[in-house]
Amino acid sequence: MAAPPVDKRRHTRLPSDLRYFFFIDGKKYAGKVSNISLSGAFLSEADPEISPEHNSHSGILKIYLEDELLLLKCQVVYAATHDNEYFLPGAGVAFDDGDHETNKSITRIAVAYHLC
């Protein structure tokens, strides 16, 4: 019997209804942040869809939190389109905690979601 997959998440995910713009490989995507944590987010309802070809690529996530623009450098760790029969459509991104602007935005998320 195969071992269950290891959950690599470092922080609790919380539901979200924030809108986003995601810039990767010279393209702009827009949609909804379905859940968010201090280490990443799940981007859903992407227009256009974020392709699995973007896995491991870095981009910039822009979200508005209480009328404040947050900029988060992140890497796509998972992407699936609506025609995938096994995985939810959308993209999971991991925040780059080595980036100063991203860390400022992570701190703002922590305060807004009472995670500190």
Secondary structure as UniProt FT lines:
FT   STRAND          14..24
FT   TURN            25..26
FT   STRAND          27..36
FT   STRAND          40..47
FT   HELIX           52..54
FT   TURN            55..56
FT   STRAND          58..65
FT   TURN            66..67
FT   STRAND          68..80
FT   TURN            82..83
FT   STRAND          90..95
FT   TURN            97..98
FT   HELIX           100..112
FT   TURN            113..114
//
